[in-house]
Amino acid sequence: SDLRMEPEGYGSVLDRYFLSSNGVAVLIDDSVPLHVGISSEKLCLKAWYDRFPFPNPDNAQPTLNYSLCVGADVKTVHKYVVQNVLPKVNGTNSVPDTRQMQFPRWSTWPYLSSAMNSTTVTNYATNIVNNTLPRSVMDIGDMYSTKYGNFDFDPSRFPDPAGLVSQLKQQQFEVSLWVHPFANYDSTTFVEGLRAGHWVNSAKGNAPGIVKW
């Protein structure tokens, strides 16, 4: 089978690390334009830019760089790779905060909807804390900005966004913002993108493609 042709057969989270029951590990460099094939007997690796989703603007030749790690058994090899190899390959910040996997992420949108401002968000977070509910992230959702596409806080709703984020962190929340790959036509982001030619044009090619949302 081929990972590119049948990605659903391999799960939604993949790393360039393969471990066999014979105590052999294969780690492929992140720079490789990797294609993978797996059968009952073979692991096939190929470095190939053609039809590969990543760009190759310099027309570089693909190189298949990989490392092999061999040990007495699968447990020994995996323990060594996790402790000594993967941290160097992925970097110290590659693993997300484990609290985000253990505890709920709270979102303002279902509870506050359009009635969102510094006071309502603060009260929402305080209620969660006072009820001793587990928490990891406060997701500040829709309506925090002036227009869709502008990622600055609306000063009439959030006069001190830095202070709000600081307070949420003191309450043991990480903070995230709702973002989107589009912009209102009357936003400053739309105007900036229009001047710079960043927007996808309509079928006629003479203006940005505008759709109703």
C-alpha positions in Angstrom: 0.0 0.0 0.0 1.1 3.6 -0.6 0.7 6.3 2.1 -0.1 9.0 -0.5 -2.8 6.9 -2.2 -4.4 5.6 1.0 -3.6 8.0 3.9 -6.6 6.9 5.9 -5.0 3.5 6.4 -2.3 4.9 8.6 -4.0 7.0 11.2 -4.2 10.8 11.6 -0.9 11.4 13.5 2.3 10.3 11.8 6.0 10.8 12.5 9.0 9.9 10.4 9.9 7.2 12.8 9.3 3.5 12.1 10.0 0.7 14.6 10.0 -3.0 13.9 9.4 -5.9 16.3 13.0 -7.1 15.4 14.5 -4.1 17.3 15.3 -2.0 14.3 14.3 1.7 14.0 14.3 3.9 10.9 14.2 7.7 11.3 13.9 9.9 8.2 15.1 13.5 8.0 12.4 16.2 7.9 13.9 17.7 4.8 13.2 14.6 2.7 10.2 14.7 0.2 9.1 11.4 1.6 6.9 8.8 0.1 6.2 5.6 2.1 5.0 2.2 1.0 4.2 -0.6 3.5 3.5 -4.2 2.9 3.5 -7.3 5.1 7.2 -7.8 4.4 8.7 -4.5 3.4 9.0 -0.8 4.3 9.6 1.1 1.1 10.9 4.7 1.3 11.3 7.1 -1.6 12.5 10.7 -1.9 10.5 12.2 -4.8 9.4 15.7 -5.7 7.1 14.8 -8.6 3.5 15.1 -7.5 4.8 15.8 -4.0 2.8 18.3 -2.0 5.8 20.4 -0.9 7.3 22.9 -3.4 10.7 22.5 -5.0 11.4 26.0 -6.4 15.2 25.4 -6.8 14.7 22.2 -8.7 16.9 20.4 -6.1 17.6 16.7 -6.5 15.8 14.7 -3.8 18.0 13.0 -1.2 16.8 10.1 1.0 18.5 10.8 4.3 17.7 8.4 7.1 19.2 6.8 10.2 19.1 3.2 11.4 19.1 2.3 15.1 19.5 -1.4 16.0 19.2 -3.0 19.4 18.5 -6.2 21.4 14.8 -5.8 21.3 12.0 -3.4 20.4 11.7 -1.9 23.9 15.4 -1.2 24.1 15.5 0.6 20.8 12.4 2.6 21.3 13.5 3.8 24.7 16.9 4.9 23.3 15.3 6.7 20.4 12.7 8.5 22.5 15.4 9.6 25.1 18.3 10.4 22.8 17.2 10.8 19.1 13.7 12.3 18.8 14.4 15.3 21.1 17.2 16.3 18.8 15.3 15.6 15.6 12.1 17.4 16.6 13.5 20.1 18.9 12.6 20.9 22.5 9.3 22.6 21.7 7.8 20.0 19.4 5.7 18.2 22.0 2.6 20.2 23.0 1.7 21.0 26.5 0.4 17.7 27.9 -2.3 19.5 29.8 -4.0 20.2 26.5 -4.4 16.4 26.0 -5.5 15.7 29.6 -7.9 18.6 30.4 -10.7 20.4 28.6 -10.2 23.4 26.3 -12.8 26.0 27.1 -14.2 28.2 24.3 -16.0 31.5 24.7 -18.1 31.2 21.6 -20.7 28.6 22.7 -21.3 30.4 26.0 -20.9 34.1 25.2 -21.6 34.3 21.5 -21.6 37.9 20.3 -21.8 39.2 23.9 -18.1 38.8 24.3 -15.8 41.4 25.9 -13.1 41.6 28.6 -15.7 41.5 31.4 -17.7 38.5 30.1 -14.5 36.5 29.3 -13.1 37.3 32.8 -16.4 36.2 34.5 -16.5 33.1 32.4 -13.0 32.0 33.3 -13.6 32.9 37.0 -16.7 30.7 37.1 -14.7 27.8 35.7 -12.0 28.3 38.4 -14.5 28.8 41.2 -16.2 25.5 40.3 -12.8 23.7 40.4 -13.3 22.5 36.8 -10.2 21.1 35.0 -8.8 23.4 32.4 -6.0 23.8 29.9 -6.8 26.4 27.2 -9.2 29.4 27.0 -10.1 29.8 23.3 -11.2 33.4 22.7 -13.5 32.8 19.8 -15.5 34.9 17.3 -16.1 38.6 17.7 -12.9 39.6 19.5 -11.7 41.7 16.5 -13.1 44.7 14.7 -13.6 42.8 11.4 -13.1 39.2 10.2 -9.6 39.1 8.9 -8.3 41.7 11.3 -6.4 40.0 14.1 -6.2 42.9 16.5 -8.6 43.2 19.5 -11.6 45.5 19.2 -10.6 48.3 21.6 -14.2 48.9 22.5 -14.6 45.3 23.7 -11.1 44.6 24.9 -9.4 47.8 26.0 -6.5 45.9 27.7 -6.0 42.6 25.9 -2.5 42.1 27.4 -4.0 42.4 30.9 -6.8 39.9 30.1 -4.3 37.3 28.8 -2.1 37.8 31.8 -5.1 37.3 34.2 -6.1 34.1 32.3 -2.6 32.8 32.6 -2.6 33.4 36.3 -5.8 31.3 36.4 -3.8 28.5 34.7 -5.3 28.9 31.3 -3.2 28.9 28.1 -4.8 31.3 25.6 -5.7 30.8 21.9 -7.5 33.0 19.4 -10.0 32.0 16.7 -8.4 32.7 13.3 -9.5 32.1 9.7 -8.1 32.3 6.2 -10.5 34.9 4.9 -11.2 38.6 5.5 -14.1 41.0 5.2 -13.9 43.2 2.2 -14.1 46.2 4.5 -11.2 45.1 6.7 -7.7 46.5 6.7 -6.4 43.1 6.1 -8.4 42.8 2.8 -7.0 46.2 1.6 -3.4 45.2 2.5 -3.8 41.9 0.7 -5.3 43.5 -2.3 -2.4 45.9 -2.7 0.1 43.1 -2.3 -1.7 40.7 -4.6 -2.2 38.0 -1.9 -5.8 37.1 -2.6 -7.0 34.3 -4.9 -8.7 35.9 -7.9 -12.1 35.2 -9.3 -12.5 33.0 -12.5 -12.1 36.1 -14.7 -8.8 36.8 -12.9 -9.3 40.6 -12.6 -10.5 40.8 -8.9 -10.3 38.8 -5.7 -12.8 35.9 -5.5 -15.4 37.1 -3.0 -17.9 34.6 -1.6 -20.7 34.9 0.9 -20.1 33.5 4.4 
